[in-house]
Amino acid sequence: MTRVRPTARILLLDESGHVLLFRTHWSNRVAEPRWLTPGGGVDEGETVHQAAVRELFEETGLVVEDLGEPVWRVRLQLPAGHRFDETDATYFVHRTTRFDVSREHWMPDEHDDILDIRWFTRAELKDPAEVFDAEDVAAILDAVLGPEETAQS
């Protein structure tokens, strides 16, 4: 039986259209660190929207009450070593003024797993020198915002 983890992900864009990503290694369970969107698992009794709002606060310190409707959903295979086989990821878009991410509400494993935080331009999301998560943020943004659009706050 396939073990599926429902997750809420946030495409967090600043006033210039840069998207916030975390470089993570999942406690050495993934061979190579990679960049991915803020977000995480949906807790029991939580809606995917509630999970997105909670995860955004825990991972960035940003308080948001309403992220609107989801903009994307994808089911992906998780790397070997994860306790789930797949993720069923639901994405929300939120535009904000660029800010410094707060680590104050990170879970203990996030202090270990998150190696770096960076705001990427849309072009930088296609840099072959960087390792990005299989979620393919560049393709999702192209589908949701259009290939050339930049976000406005």
C-alpha positions, 0 to 999 in steps of 0.5 A: 500500500502506498503511504501518501503524505498530504502537504500544504506548500506556499509559493511566497513571492516578494514585490519583485516576483522573487520566490522564497525557497529553503535549502534542505537535506531532510536530516541526511535522508536525501543524498543531496540538499535541494531547494523547496517551497515553505510548507509541510504536512497537514496535521490530523483535523486540519484543512490544507488551508489551515496547514498552509497558514500554520506552516507559513508562520512556523517556517517564516514568521509571517502571519497571514489569515487567508491565502485564498484558494489553492492554485496547484496540486500535484502528487510526487514520489518522495525520496527513498528513506522518507517515512511516506512514499508520496506527497499530495501537495497543494499550493497557495500563492501569497505576495508580500513585501520582502522580509527576513525570515524568522527562525523563532518558530522552527521545529527542532528538526528544521534547525538541522534540516534547513541549510539556507534561505534564499529569494530566487528570481524566476530565471534563477529557478532554472539554474542547472547548477542548483538542485531543486526539489521535484516539485518544480517551482519554475514550472508551477509558477509558469503555469499559475502566473504565466511564463513572463509575469512578475508578481506585484505586491 
